[in-house]
Every structure is written in structure tokens, then in C-alpha cells.
Amino acid sequence: GLVIIDSLALAQNDEAEKSKGTLQFYNALAELTEPSKLVICHISKEDIKKDGLGLPYGPVFVRNSARSAWAVKRAEIGKDEYVEVGLYHNKVNEGRLFKPVGLRYTFWNDRITIEAIDIEGHPELASNLPAHKRIRPLLLEGPQTVKALVAATGIKEETISKALSRMTDALELEKGGGRGKE
């Protein structure tokens, strides 16, 4: 089974002591050993305006107590028939972080279909990816100057230069070269 709690803020019982309430909530949730648990948390309006992602609203214990955390961002595409979202795995206690996932939900009269979309090629959803992921599709189109990459992505020149350097290092390692080779 699956237990879905929407939302953590509403599941807590003591507004005056949110930190204590958060810890009590997660301790009680840990008592449910069998089903998987999905806890939905909201982010502040400030974070939504900034980049659409952010830390969960509330005390630091909200994020720190979760074993795994995903941020979900909806793209503003102006279409009524479908919605596109990016899912970004940004915290895990054990194991590794998963790559971001893009999904399109299409609404029909009698059903909803879900399909994977390329998050790297999506201008709005890609804005939350690391620099090297954001510039890679542009480089696949052909040679680009750093200034052109800055103009296309809005990423700082210094950040793009570092990302390009790391990408070059990774390519050298793939070819059997290595760091330190001229």
C-alpha cells in the first residue's frame, strides 16, 4: 500500500511548536513499517517566485527528517489539455540521487495519460538543472561561444566556463586521457 499525507503542515497538531510537532510527526510515521509513505510539503511564495523549487515550508526538521525528497515544478505552458512537470530528486539518506524526470499529463474526456518528456530540452524545466545539463543541448546544435551560451541560458559566464572545463575533463577521461595531460 501507499499512505499519502497532504500536507505535512496540516498533519501537525501544534502550531506554536512546529519543530516539536515535525519531529513527533516523523516519529509517528516511522511506526508505519509496511506501506510506503508520501508526504507532501509546500514551499514559500518567495521560493516559487525565485525558481519554483526550494526548501519545504517550516522548520529545518521538515527536510532533515525525510529519507528522500523530491521537488516538483510545473511548467507554465498556457495549455489546457496538458500539464508538464519536472521532478528533481534533491535529498537522499542512503543511495544516490536520481536524475531529474520530466512528465506530461494529458487530460482527455475519459482518461489521463502520462508520458516522459525531455527535461533538458524544456526551457522552463531545464532552468533547475546544473549548468552542464543546460548547455549540453545547445552545444549539440553546433559550436557556441561562451557569450552565446550566457545569452541563451542566463547562466553567469564564470559558471559556464567552469561547466565547459569539467565537460572537457570528462571527455578526456572517456577517451582514455586523464587529468594533467596537456
C-alpha positions as CSV (number, residue, x, y, z in Angstrom):
1,G,0.0,0.0,0.0
2,L,0.8,3.7,0.0
3,V,0.0,6.3,2.5
4,I,-0.3,9.8,1.1
5,I,-0.3,12.8,3.5
6,D,-1.4,16.1,2.0
7,S,0.0,18.1,3.6
8,L,2.6,17.9,6.4
9,A,1.6,21.4,7.7
10,L,-2.0,20.2,8.1
11,A,-0.9,16.9,9.7
12,Q,0.9,18.6,12.6
13,N,-1.1,19.3,15.7
14,D,0.7,22.2,17.4
15,E,1.1,25.4,15.5
16,A,3.1,27.1,18.3
17,E,5.8,24.4,18.4
18,K,6.3,23.5,14.7
19,S,9.8,21.9,15.3
20,K,8.5,19.7,18.1
21,G,5.4,18.8,16.0
22,T,7.5,18.0,13.0
23,L,9.6,15.6,15.0
24,Q,6.5,14.0,16.5
25,F,5.0,13.6,13.1
26,Y,8.0,11.8,11.6
27,N,8.3,9.6,14.7
28,A,4.7,8.6,14.3
29,L,5.2,8.0,10.6
30,A,8.2,5.7,11.3
31,E,5.8,3.4,13.3
32,L,4.1,2.6,10.0
33,T,6.6,0.0,8.7
34,E,4.7,-1.7,5.9
35,P,3.3,0.8,3.5
36,S,5.3,3.3,1.6
37,K,4.7,6.9,2.6
38,L,4.4,10.1,0.5
39,V,4.4,13.3,2.5
40,I,3.5,16.5,0.5
41,C,5.1,19.7,1.7
42,H,4.7,23.2,0.3
43,I,7.3,25.8,-0.3
44,S,7.2,29.5,0.3
45,K,5.8,32.0,-2.2
46,E,9.3,33.6,-2.3
47,D,10.8,30.3,-3.4
48,I,8.1,29.8,-6.0
49,K,8.9,33.3,-7.5
50,K,12.6,32.7,-7.4
51,D,13.0,29.3,-9.2
52,G,9.9,27.3,-8.5
53,L,11.8,25.0,-6.2
54,G,13.1,25.5,-2.7
55,L,13.0,24.1,0.8
56,P,9.8,22.8,2.4
57,Y,7.9,25.4,4.4
58,G,8.5,25.1,8.1
59,P,11.4,24.3,10.4
60,V,14.6,22.7,9.1
61,F,13.4,19.3,10.6
62,V,10.9,19.0,7.7
63,R,13.6,18.4,5.2
64,N,16.2,16.8,7.5
65,S,13.8,14.2,8.8
66,A,12.8,13.0,5.3
67,R,14.7,10.0,4.0
68,S,14.3,11.1,0.4
69,A,13.0,14.4,-1.0
70,W,11.8,15.4,-4.5
71,A,10.9,18.8,-5.6
72,V,8.1,19.1,-8.3
73,K,7.8,22.1,-10.6
74,R,5.0,22.8,-13.0
75,A,5.9,24.5,-16.3
76,E,3.7,27.4,-17.2
77,I,2.9,26.5,-20.8
78,G,-0.5,28.0,-21.3
79,K,-2.2,24.8,-22.5
80,D,-5.4,23.5,-21.0
81,E,-5.2,20.0,-22.5
82,Y,-1.9,19.1,-20.8
83,V,0.5,19.9,-17.9
84,E,4.2,19.4,-17.9
85,V,6.2,18.9,-14.7
86,G,9.8,18.4,-13.7
87,L,10.7,16.1,-10.7
88,Y,14.0,16.9,-9.1
89,H,15.5,14.4,-6.5
90,N,17.4,16.7,-4.2
91,K,17.9,14.7,-1.0
92,V,18.6,11.0,-0.1
93,N,19.9,9.5,3.1
94,E,21.1,6.2,1.6
95,G,22.0,5.5,-2.1
96,R,22.3,8.0,-4.8
97,L,20.2,10.8,-6.2
98,F,18.1,10.0,-9.3
99,K,18.3,12.1,-12.4
100,P,15.5,14.7,-12.9
101,V,12.4,13.4,-14.7
102,G,10.0,15.3,-17.0
103,L,6.4,14.2,-17.3
104,R,3.5,15.4,-19.5
105,Y,0.0,14.8,-18.2
106,T,-2.6,14.9,-21.0
107,F,-6.3,15.2,-20.0
108,W,-8.9,13.5,-22.1
109,N,-12.6,13.3,-21.5
110,D,-12.4,9.7,-20.1
111,R,-8.7,9.3,-19.0
112,I,-5.4,10.9,-18.2
113,T,-2.2,9.8,-20.0
114,I,1.3,10.3,-18.6
115,E,4.4,10.3,-20.8
116,A,8.0,11.1,-20.3
117,I,9.4,14.3,-21.8
118,D,13.0,15.5,-22.3
119,I,13.6,17.8,-19.4
120,E,17.0,19.0,-20.8
121,G,15.2,20.3,-23.9
122,H,12.5,22.1,-22.0
123,P,13.4,25.8,-21.4
124,E,11.5,26.3,-18.2
125,L,12.0,22.9,-16.6
126,A,15.7,22.8,-17.5
127,S,16.3,26.1,-15.6
128,N,16.6,24.0,-12.5
129,L,19.3,21.7,-13.9
130,P,23.0,22.0,-13.4
131,A,24.8,24.3,-15.9
132,H,26.4,21.4,-17.8
133,K,23.0,19.9,-18.4
134,R,21.5,23.2,-19.6
135,I,24.3,24.0,-22.1
136,R,24.7,20.5,-23.5
137,P,21.7,20.6,-25.8
138,L,22.9,24.0,-27.2
139,L,26.4,22.5,-27.8
140,L,24.8,19.6,-29.7
141,E,23.4,22.1,-32.2
142,G,26.9,23.2,-33.1
143,P,29.8,25.3,-31.8
144,Q,28.8,28.1,-29.4
145,T,30.7,31.0,-27.8
146,V,30.5,31.4,-24.0
147,K,28.7,34.7,-24.6
148,A,26.1,33.0,-26.8
149,L,25.6,30.3,-24.0
150,V,25.2,33.1,-21.4
151,A,22.6,34.9,-23.6
152,A,20.7,31.6,-24.3
153,T,20.6,30.4,-20.7
154,G,21.0,33.4,-18.4
155,I,23.8,31.5,-16.6
156,K,26.8,33.5,-15.4
157,E,29.8,33.5,-17.7
158,E,32.1,32.1,-14.9
159,T,29.7,29.2,-14.2
160,I,29.5,28.3,-17.9
161,S,33.3,28.4,-18.2
162,K,33.6,26.1,-15.2
163,A,31.0,23.7,-16.6
164,L,32.8,23.6,-20.0
165,S,36.1,22.9,-18.3
166,R,34.5,20.0,-16.4
167,M,32.8,18.7,-19.5
168,T,36.2,18.8,-21.3
169,D,37.8,16.9,-18.4
170,A,35.1,14.3,-18.5
171,L,35.5,13.9,-22.3
172,E,39.3,13.4,-21.9
173,L,38.7,10.7,-19.2
174,E,36.3,8.9,-21.6
175,K,38.9,9.0,-24.4
176,G,41.4,7.3,-22.1
177,G,43.3,10.5,-21.4
178,G,43.2,11.9,-17.9
179,R,43.7,14.9,-15.8
180,G,47.1,16.5,-16.0
181,K,47.6,15.7,-19.7
182,E,48.4,18.8,-21.8
